[in-house]
Amino acid sequence: MEVVINDVSLCFQKEKPILKHVNAKIDSQEFVSMIGKSGSGKTSLLKMIAGLMRPTEGEIEIGGEKVDSPRDEVTYVFQKPVLLEWRTLLENVLLPYELQGHVQEEQLSRAKEILDLVGLSQDMDKYPHECSGGMLSRVALARALITEPKILLMDEPFAALDALTKEQMQHELERLSQQFKPTTIFITHDIQEAVLLSDRVFVLGERPARIVAEYAIPFDRPRHHELKFEPQFTQLVRELYQEIERGSAR
């Protein structure tokens, strides 16, 4: 499902504008990352796409319809896994179905299947306090994908993980995004992560932020972590880093 950002600006009262004249088009099933320095409005933009905030000016469209409230086909993954401590991993994954008012044998089987896809079939009866950070991130990803959303919004979901676990989760997301094929908008401060995962990368400048650059990522899928050591990859990471620095000066 296509996402179109039309001349969007955001300003809170008595504050410097956060976003100004942001324009972008994300194609159906495309994986796009947004990078930029802290405070550049990336999370605010994601929340407006989710219908959790409204732009001061301009509009956002999903599938040709204006966004003015949260929509069922959009799933939002926060920076930290938001799990209920008194529920097992399986029960946490089932939560979207419960909120829709129905959990039957078909939904239970689907939840077990997706937990198996993220490597947690042996841990579904555990509680969050019994799990590592990587396991919790896998649960959050499983819960996000269980209803097969058309739009997947991810706000630095791996930022708190150690380097090895983060690498594992990047691999899982790359694999599952190719399987489920949602339109994915991913926020990160990690330039390597953005290049590894994305079809395109948007660079936001500083406040009032706009998209100052757009990079198409040329690597074929599936992608492997050895890609990070290839000269073309490291050169692209360097260019994006320099673009962020130039954007800060604009």
TANOR-V805708 format. One record per run of one state. SS is the DSSP state (alpha for helix, beta for strand, coil for the rest). FROM is the first residue (numbers start at 1). TO is the last residue. If there is no record, write none. Layout:
[[SS:FROM:TO] [SS:FROM:TO]]
This chain:
[[coil:1:2] [beta:3:10] [coil:11:18] [beta:19:26] [coil:27:30] [beta:31:35] [coil:36:41] [alpha:42:50] [coil:51:56] [beta:57:62] [coil:63:64] [beta:65:66] [coil:67:73] [beta:74:77] [coil:78:87] [beta:88:88] [alpha:89:93] [coil:94:94] [alpha:95:99] [coil:100:104] [alpha:105:117] [coil:118:126] [beta:127:127] [alpha:128:130] [coil:131:132] [alpha:133:145] [coil:146:150] [beta:151:155] [coil:156:162] [alpha:163:180] [coil:181:182] [beta:183:187] [coil:188:190] [alpha:191:197] [coil:198:199] [beta:200:204] [coil:205:208] [beta:209:209] [coil:210:210] [beta:211:216] [coil:217:224] [alpha:225:229] [coil:230:230] [alpha:231:249] [coil:250:250]]
